[in-house]
Amino acid sequence: MVAHAYTVAFEGVDARMVEVQCAITPGMPAFAVVGLPDKAVSESRDRVRGALSTLHIALPSKRITVNLSPADLPKEGSHFDLPIALALLAELEILPKDAVSDTVALGELSLDGALIPVIGALPAAMAAAEENRALICPAASGAEAAWVGGCQVIGAKGLMDVIQHMTGRTPLAPCDPGEVSHAPDSRDMRDVKGQERAKRALEIAAAGRHHVLMVGTPGSGKSMLAARLPGILPPLTPAEALETSMVHSLSGLIEAGGISRHRPFREPHHTASMAAIVGGGRTAKPGEISLAHNGVLFMDEFPEFPRAVLETLRQPIETGEVMVARANAHIKYPCRFMLVAAANPCKCGYLSDPARACSRAPNCGEDYMGRISGPLMDRFDLRVDVPPVAFRDLDLPSSGASSRELATRVAAARAVQTARFEDHPDMHQNADLEGDLLDQTTSLDTPARALLTSAADRFGLSARGYHRVLRVARSIADLDAQDAITRDHVAEALSYRLPQGAP
């Protein structure tokens, strides 16, 4: 008879069930793995043979065939070691076949039989829960997978532990969900001297998940401000932590203690390739925009990124998803992030300082910022100038609200939005507002409507820009704990949208 075990193959953040079939038939001694395996899967037979030899389990002098079904689905990764070993042990009647077929297994085997952690334990647990099966995985991955409450997760340190568990000799206790605790962030917004307007812009952005562009001379504090942004963001909700960790699990970024409730903060270098930012490569892996899902993507030296990379951000910013298309895969990843971009005003960086600007000013500034296309620039909700701080001001006492005070106000505004979008699962923050709900939640009184209409007509706001002003005004009203959007809210929202110095 044929023994059956189950594991998963990954397609983006989804895990597809794979049936591992093992048959031992008369013939020349051989060990074959079929079913479109990659090199790592094909090498599983040697790791399985070595692990069984360490446990003093001899393989028969017959032909062993392992089939990974469906055969047309590519199989990649070393996590197929454990299910292949279980199917083989069931076929050898060392393990009960029904116990093996009722579980989903994944894990890499070392030659001494120990189980090595693998990526994707969280998506595998989701797939196991849908199939009403238990999950067996390496002990180091158990705390991560146990966050899926719909299935029992068994973490084992080695193949012998799995054998004793399935035979009932030494049952293993189910794993408990783990959470990685982080030390309190010592960076505070009050560390940044001056820049009160930029701090206010980041507070508004954090409240409604709005995209921000900061422009200023080198050393004005743009990177300092961005680095302190995670300190004012609320922790991930359980649902957000789960969907964010699904992406991080596939990238091997989850620590052994479990998943984290801290929002991601990704800061790729401006020399990063398109595949690194958007996702791709030979196996269509998630990129930085997906790793920043439900968090912050900070892109310093924004105009220095390749033009093709910047233009690919336009669609993910709008939809919150990215389709990575390759010859052998079409994978969709979530990427609902807050983009914080920083840029110098020109190539030399000192356009606003006549004593230090280059001889090409002001044309150099137009050429440099011209690297950011109009459609991409239109997607920034807030644009703020970050002027240089005089060295004499650095000795002044700290001013403005602390990160803890800002975090309290942001959390209160986010709580209002959570109640607002309770019946709209596809929307989460004010930046997602659209359609009828946008009209309902951003109704303006006559003075506010007149101001916005006049500004849109005078400065040629696009339809996208018009709606983004409304969303920002809604976030400002939420920070003020007001249901109605007033003229002052619209005026402040417009001040971050229109050219600086506009009357």
For each residue, the residues with C-beta under 8 A, 3 or more apart:
1: 91 97
2: 21 22 23 91
3: 21 22 23 87 88 90 91 97 100 101
4: 19 20 21 22 87 90 97 100 101
5: 19 20 22 83 84 86 87 90 100 101 103 105
6: 17 18 19 20 83 101 103 104 105 131 133
7: 17 18 20 79 80 82 83 104 105 106 124
8: 15 16 17 18 104 106 120 123 124 127 128
9: 15 16 18 73 74 75 76
10: 14 15 16 76 77 120 123 250
11: 14 15 16 329 331
12: 250 284 286 324 331 332 333
13: 123 243 246 247 250 286 333 334
14: 10 11 123 127
15: 8 9 10 11 120 123 124 126 127
16: 8 9 10 11 73 127
17: 6 7 8 104 127 131
18: 6 7 8 9 68 69 70 73 75 83
19: 4 5 6 68 69
20: 4 5 6 7 66 67 68 69 80 83 84 86 87
21: 2 3 4 66 67 68 69 87
22: 2 3 4 5 64 65 66 67 84 87 88 90 91
23: 2 3 64 65 67 91
24: 60 62 63 64 65 91 92
25: 62 63 65
26: 62 63
27: 30 62 63
28: 63
29: 61 62 63
30: 27 63 64
31: 45 49 59 64 66
32: 45 63 64 65 66
33: 37 41 42 44 45 66 68 84
34: 37 65 66 67 68 71
35: 66 67 68 69 70 71 75
36: 68 71 72 73 74 75
37: 33 34 41 42 44 68 75 80
38: 41 42 74 75 76 77
39: 42 43
40: 43 44 76 77 78 80
41: 33 37 38 44 68 75 76 77 78 80
42: 33 37 38 39 45
43: 39 40 46 47 78
44: 33 37 40 41 47 48 78 80 81 84 109
45: 31 32 33 42 48 49 66 84
46: 43 49 50
47: 43 44 50 51 78 81 108 109 110 111
48: 44 45 51 52 81 84 85 88 109
49: 31 45 46 52 53 59
50: 46 47 53 54 109 111
51: 47 48 54 55 81 85 109 110 111 112 113 159
52: 48 49 55 57 58 59 85 88 89 159
53: 49 50 56 57 58
54: 50 51 111 112 113
55: 51 52 113 159 160 163
56: 53
57: 52 53 89 92 94
58: 52 53
59: 31 49 52 64 88
60: 24 64 92
61: 29
62: 24 25 26 27 29
63: 24 25 26 27 28 29 30 32
64: 22 23 24 30 31 32 59 60 88
65: 22 23 24 25 32 34
66: 20 21 22 31 32 33 34 35 45 84 87 88
67: 20 21 22 23 34 35 71
68: 18 19 20 21 33 34 35 36 37 41 71 73 75 80
69: 18 19 20 21 35
70: 18 35 73
71: 34 35 36 67 68
72: 36
73: 9 16 18 36 68 70
74: 9 36 38 328
75: 9 18 35 36 37 38 41 68 80
76: 9 10 38 40 41 283
77: 10 38 40 41 80 118 119 120
78: 40 41 43 44 47 81 108 116 118
79: 7 82 106 107 108 118 119 120 124
80: 7 20 37 40 41 44 68 75 77 83 84 106
81: 44 47 48 51 78 84 85 107 108 109
82: 7 79 85 86 105 106 107 108 109 115 136 137 159 162
83: 5 6 7 18 20 80 86 87 104 105 106
84: 5 20 22 33 44 45 48 66 80 81 87 88
85: 48 51 52 81 82 88 89 109 159
86: 5 20 82 83 89 90 95 100 103 105 136 162 166
87: 3 4 5 20 21 22 66 83 84 90 91 100
88: 3 22 48 52 59 64 66 84 85 91 92
89: 52 57 85 86 92 94 95 100 163
90: 3 4 5 22 86 87 93 94 95 96 97 100 101
91: 1 2 3 22 23 24 87 88
92: 24 57 60 88 89
93: 90
94: 57 89 90 163
95: 86 89 90 99 100 163 166 167
96: 90 99 100 166 167
97: 1 3 4 90 100 101
98: 101 102
99: 95 96 102 103 166
100: 3 4 5 86 87 89 90 95 96 97 103 166
101: 3 4 5 6 90 97 98
102: 98 99 133 134
103: 5 6 86 99 100 128 133 134 135 136 154
104: 6 7 8 17 83 124 127 128 131 133 134 135 136
105: 5 6 7 82 83 86 135 136 137 162
106: 7 8 79 80 82 83 118 120 121 124 135 136 137
107: 79 81 82 115 116 117 118 136 137 138 141 156
108: 47 78 79 81 82 115 116 117 118 138
109: 44 47 48 50 51 81 82 85 113 114 115 116 159
110: 47 51 113 114 115 116
111: 47 50 51 54
112: 51 54 158
113: 51 54 55 109 110 158 159 160
114: 109 110 157 158 159
115: 82 107 108 109 110 137 138 139 156 157 158 159 162
116: 78 107 108 109 110 138
117: 107 108 121 138 140 141 256
118: 77 78 79 106 107 108 121 137 138 141
119: 77 79 249 250 251 252
120: 8 10 15 77 79 106 123 124 249 250
121: 106 117 118 124 125 135 137 138 141 142 144 145 249
122: 125 126 144 145 147 148 242 245 246 249 254 259
123: 8 10 13 14 15 120 126 127 246 249 250
124: 7 8 15 79 104 106 120 121 127 128 135 137 145
125: 121 122 128 129 135 145 146 147 148 151 153
126: 15 122 123 129 130 148 150 246
127: 8 14 15 16 17 104 123 124 130 131
128: 8 103 104 124 125 131 133 134 135 148 151
129: 125 126 132 148 149 150 151
130: 126 127 150
131: 6 17 104 127 128
132: 129 151
133: 6 102 103 104 128 151
134: 102 103 104 128 151 152 153 154
135: 103 104 105 106 121 124 125 128 145 151 152 153 154
136: 82 86 103 104 105 106 107 154 156 162 165
137: 82 105 106 107 115 118 121 124 141 142 145 153 154 155 156
138: 107 108 115 116 117 118 121 141 142 155 156 157
139: 115 142 155 156 157 175
140: 117 155 256
141: 107 117 118 121 137 138 144 145 155 256
142: 121 137 138 139 145 146 153 154 155 175 178
143: 146 155 175 176 177 178 256 257 258
144: 121 122 141 147 178 245 249 254 258 259
145: 121 122 124 125 135 137 141 142 148 153 155 175
146: 125 142 143 153 174 175 176 177 178 258
147: 122 125 144 177 241 242 245 258 259
148: 122 125 126 128 129 145 151 153 242
149: 129 177
150: 126 129 130
151: 125 128 129 132 133 134 135 148
152: 134 135 174
153: 125 134 135 137 142 145 146 148 174 175
154: 103 134 135 136 137 142 165 172 174 175
155: 137 138 139 140 141 142 143 145 172 175
156: 107 115 136 137 138 139 159 161 162 165 172
157: 114 115 138 139 161
158: 112 113 114 115 161 162
159: 51 52 55 82 85 109 113 114 115 156 162 163
160: 55 113 163 164
161: 156 157 158 164 165 170 172
162: 82 86 105 115 136 156 158 159 165 166
163: 55 89 94 95 159 160 166 167
164: 160 161 167 169 170
165: 136 154 156 161 162 168 169 170 171 172
166: 86 95 96 99 100 162 163
167: 95 96 163 164
168: 165 171
169: 164 165
170: 161 164 165
171: 165 168
172: 154 155 156 161 165
173:
174: 146 152 153 154
175: 139 142 143 145 146 153 154 155
176: 143 146
177: 143 146 147 149 258 259
178: 142 143 144 146 257 258 259
179: 257 258 259 260 261
180: 255 257 258 259 260
181: 257
182: 185 260 262
183:
184:
185: 182 230 231 403
186:
187: 191 227 228 231 403
188: 191 228 231 402 403 404
189: 192 199 202 225 228 231 232 400 401 402 403 406
190: 398 399 400 401 402 403
191: 187 188 224 228 398
192: 189 195 199 221 224 225 228
193: 221 389 393 394 396 398 399
194: 221 389 393 399
195: 192 198 199 220 221 225 386 387 389
196: 199 200 399 400
197: 200 201 384 385
198: 195 201 202 214 221 222 225 384 386
199: 189 192 195 196 202 203 225 400 401 406
200: 196 197 203 204
201: 197 198 204 205 212 214 382 384 496
202: 189 198 199 205 206 212 225 229 232 340
203: 199 200 206 207 232 406 409 410 479
204: 200 201 207 208 210 382 472 475 476 479 496
205: 201 202 208 209 210 211 212 229 338 340 381 382
206: 202 203 209 229 232 233 338 406 410
207: 203 204 409 410 413 414 430 475 478 479
208: 204 205 381 413 417 429 430 431 471 472 474 475 478
209: 205 206 336 338 428 429 430 431 432
210: 204 205 338 381 382 430 431 468 471 472 475
211: 205 317 338 339 340 341 379 380 381 382 431
212: 201 202 205 338 339 340 341 380 381 382 383 384
213: 302 341 342 343 377 380 382 383 384
214: 198 201 222 225 226 340 341 342 343 384 385 386
215: 342 343 344 345 369 383 384 385 386
216: 220 221 222 342 344 345 385 386 387 388
217: 220 344 345 349 350 351 352 353 386 387 388
218: 344 349 350
219: 388
220: 195 216 217 386 387 388 389
221: 192 193 194 195 198 216 224 225 386 389
222: 198 214 216 225 226 300 342 386
223: 226 227 300 342
224: 191 192 221 227 228
225: 189 192 195 198 199 202 214 221 222 228 229 386
226: 214 222 223 229 267 296 298 300 340 342
227: 187 223 224 230 298
228: 187 188 189 191 192 224 225 231 232 403
229: 202 205 206 225 226 232 233 265 296 298 340
230: 185 227 233 262 263 265 295 296
231: 185 187 188 189 228 403 407
232: 189 202 203 206 228 229 403 406 407 410
233: 206 229 230 263 295 296 407 410
234: 407 410 411 414
235: 261 262 263
236: 240 241 244 260 261 262 263 294
237: 240 241
238: 241 242
239: 242 243
240: 236 237 243 244 294
241: 147 236 237 238 244 245 259 260 261
242: 122 147 148 238 239 245 246 259
243: 13 239 240 246 247 293 294 334
244: 236 240 241 247 248 264 293 294 295
245: 122 144 147 241 242 248 249 254 259 260
246: 13 122 123 126 242 243 249 250
247: 13 243 244 250 251 286 290 291 293 333 334
248: 244 245 251 253 254 259 264 291
249: 119 120 121 122 123 144 245 246 252 253 254
250: 10 12 13 119 120 123 246 247 285 286
251: 119 247 248 285 286 291
252: 119 249
253: 248 249 291
254: 122 144 245 248 249 258 259 260
255: 180 258 260
256: 117 140 141 143
257: 143 178 179 180 181
258: 143 144 146 147 177 178 179 180 254 255
259: 122 144 147 177 178 179 180 241 242 245 248 254
260: 179 180 182 236 241 245 254 255
261: 179 235 236 241
262: 182 230 235 236
263: 230 233 235 236 294 295 296
264: 244 248 291 292 293 294 295 296 337
265: 229 230 292 295 296 298
266: 288 291 292 295 296 297 298
267: 226 297 298 299 300
268: 272 276 277 288 297 299
269: 272
270: 299 300 301 302 304 305
271:
272: 268 269 276 277 288 305 309
273: 276 277 309
274: 277 278 280 306 308 309 312
275: 278 279 280 281 287
276: 268 272 273 287 288
277: 268 272 273 274 287 288 289 305 309 312 313
278: 274 275 287 289 309 312 313 316 322 324
279: 275 284 285 286 287 289 290 322 324 331 333
280: 274 275 284 285 287 324 326
281: 275 284 285
282: 326
283: 76 329
284: 12 279 280 281 324 326 329 330 331
285: 250 251 279 280 281
286: 12 13 247 250 251 279 290 291 324 333
287: 275 276 277 278 279 280 290 291 322 324 333
288: 266 268 272 276 277 291 292 297
289: 277 278 279 292 293 297 313 316 322 335 337
290: 247 279 286 287 293 322 333 334 335
291: 247 248 251 253 264 266 286 287 288
292: 264 265 266 288 289 295 296 297 335 337
293: 243 244 247 264 289 290 333 334 335 336 337
294: 236 240 243 244 263 264 336 337
295: 230 233 244 263 264 265 266 292 337 338
296: 226 229 230 233 263 264 265 266 292 337 338 340
297: 266 267 268 288 289 292 337 338 339 340
298: 226 227 229 265 266 267 340 341 342
299: 267 268 270 302 305 339 340 341 342
300: 222 223 226 267 270 342
301: 270 304 305 342 343 344
302: 213 270 299 305 310 341 342 343 372
303: 343 344 368 369 371 372
304: 270 301
305: 270 272 277 299 301 302 309 310
306: 274 309 310
307: 310 311 371 373
308: 274 311 312
309: 272 273 274 277 278 305 306 312 313
310: 302 305 306 307 313 371 372 373 376
311: 307 308 314 373 376
312: 274 277 278 308 309 315 316
313: 277 278 289 309 310 316 317 339 376
314: 311 317 318 375 376 379
315: 312 318 319 322
316: 278 289 312 313 319 320 321 322 335
317: 211 313 314 339 379
318: 314 315 379
319: 315 316 322
320: 316 334 335 336 432
321: 316 332 333 334 335
322: 278 279 287 289 290 315 316 319 332 333 335
323: 330 331 332
324: 12 278 279 280 284 286 287 329 330 331 332 333
325: 329 330
326: 280 282 284 329 330 331
327:
328: 74
329: 11 283 284 324 325 326
330: 284 323 324 325 326
331: 11 12 279 284 323 324 326
332: 12 321 322 323 324
333: 12 13 247 279 286 287 290 293 321 322 324
334: 13 243 247 290 293 320 321
335: 289 290 292 293 316 320 321 322
336: 209 293 294 320 428 432
337: 264 289 292 293 294 295 296 297
338: 205 206 209 210 211 212 295 296 297 431
339: 211 212 297 299 313 317 380
340: 202 205 211 212 214 226 229 296 297 298 299
341: 211 212 213 214 298 299 302 380
342: 213 214 215 216 222 223 226 298 299 300 301 302
343: 213 214 215 301 302 303 369 372
344: 215 216 217 218 301 303 347 348 349 368
345: 215 216 217 349 350 351 352 365 368 369
346: 349 350 351 357 358 361 362 364 365 367 368 369
347: 344 358 364 367 368
348: 344 351 356 357 358 364
349: 217 218 344 345 346
350: 217 218 345 346 353 356 357 358
351: 217 345 346 348 357 361 362 364 365
352: 217 345 357 387 388
353: 217 350 356 357 388
354: 357 361
355:
356: 348 350 353
357: 346 348 350 351 352 353 354 361 364
358: 346 347 348 350 361 364
359:
360: 363 364 367
361: 346 351 354 357 358 364 365
362: 346 351 365 366
363: 360 366 367
364: 346 347 348 351 357 358 360 361 367 368
365: 345 346 351 361 362 368 369
366: 362 363 369 370
367: 346 347 360 363 364 370 371
368: 303 344 345 346 347 364 365 371
369: 215 303 343 345 346 365 366 372
370: 366 367
371: 303 307 310 367 368
372: 302 303 310 343 369 376 377
373: 307 310 311 376 377
374: 377 378
375: 314 378 379
376: 310 311 313 314 372 373 379
377: 213 372 373 374 380 383
378: 374 375 462 464 465
379: 211 314 317 318 375 376 464 468
380: 211 212 213 339 341 377 383
381: 205 208 210 211 212 431 468 471 472 496 497
382: 201 204 205 210 211 212 213 472 496 497
383: 212 213 215 377 380 496 497
384: 197 198 201 212 213 214 215 496
385: 197 214 215 216 500
386: 195 198 214 215 216 217 220 221 222 225
387: 195 216 217 220 352
388: 216 217 219 220 352 353
389: 193 194 195 220 221 393 394
390: 393 394
391: 394
392: 395 396
393: 193 194 389 390 396
394: 193 389 390 391
395: 392
396: 193 392 393 399
397:
398: 190 191 193
399: 190 193 194 196 396
400: 189 190 196 199
401: 189 190 199 405 406 409
402: 188 189 190 405 406
403: 185 187 188 189 190 228 231 232 406 407
404: 188 407 408
405: 401 402 408 409
406: 189 199 203 206 232 401 402 403 409 410
407: 231 232 233 234 403 404 410 411
408: 404 405 411 412
409: 203 207 401 405 406 412 413 479
410: 203 206 207 232 233 234 406 407 413 414 479
411: 234 407 408 414 415
412: 408 409 415 416 479 481
413: 207 208 409 410 416 417 475 478 479
414: 207 234 410 411 417 418 429
415: 411 412 418 419
416: 412 413 419 420 478 481
417: 208 413 414 420 421 428 429 430 478
418: 414 415 421 422
419: 415 416 422
420: 416 417 441
421: 417 418 424 425 427 428 429 432
422: 418 419
423:
424: 421 427 437
425: 421
426: 432
427: 421 424 432 433 434 437
428: 209 336 417 421 432
429: 208 209 414 417 421 432
430: 207 208 209 210 417 433 471 472 474 475 478
431: 208 209 210 211 338 381 471
432: 209 320 336 421 426 427 428 429
433: 427 430 437 438 441 442 467 470 471 474
434: 427 437 438 467
435: 438 439
436: 439 440
437: 424 427 433 434 440 441
438: 433 434 435 441 442 467 470 471
439: 435 436 442 443
440: 436 437 443
441: 420 433 437 438 474
442: 433 438 439 470 471 473 474 485
443: 439 440 484 485
444: 448 449 452 470 485 490
445: 448 449 484 485 486 487
446: 449 450
447: 450 451 486 487
448: 444 445 451 452 473 485 486 487 489 490
449: 444 445 446 452 453
450: 446 447 453 454
451: 447 448 454 455 487 490 491 494
452: 444 448 449 455 456 466 469 470 490 494
453: 449 450 456 457
454: 450 451 457 458
455: 451 452 458 459 461 469 494 498
456: 452 453 459 460 461 465 466 469
457: 453 454 460
458: 454 455
459: 455 456 498 499 502
460: 456 457
461: 455 456 465 466 469 497
462: 378 465 466
463: 466 467
464: 378 379 467 468
465: 378 456 461 462 468 469 497
466: 452 456 461 462 463 469 470
467: 433 434 438 463 464 470 471
468: 210 379 381 464 465 471 472 497
469: 452 455 456 461 465 466 472 473 490 493 494 497
470: 433 438 442 444 452 466 467 473 474 485 493
471: 208 210 381 430 431 433 438 442 467 468 474 475
472: 204 208 210 381 382 430 468 469 475 476 493 496 497
473: 442 448 469 470 476 477 485 489 490 492 493
474: 208 430 433 441 442 470 471 477 478 485
475: 204 207 208 210 413 430 471 472 478 479
476: 204 472 473 479 480 485 489 492 493
477: 473 474 480 482 483 484 485 486 489
478: 207 208 413 416 417 430 474 475 481 482
479: 203 204 207 409 410 412 413 475 476
480: 476 477 489
481: 412 416 478
482: 477 478 485 486 489
483: 477
484: 443 445 477
485: 442 443 444 445 448 470 473 474 476 477 482 489 490
486: 445 447 448 477 482 489 490
487: 445 447 448 451 490 491
488: 491 492
489: 448 473 476 477 480 482 485 486 492 493
490: 444 448 451 452 469 473 485 486 487 493 494
491: 451 487 488 494 495
492: 473 476 488 489 495 496
493: 469 470 472 473 476 489 490 496 497
494: 451 452 455 469 490 491 497 498
495: 491 492 498
496: 201 204 381 382 383 384 472 492 493
497: 381 382 383 461 465 468 469 472 493 494
498: 455 459 494 495 502
499: 459 502
500: 385
501:
502: 459 498 499
503:
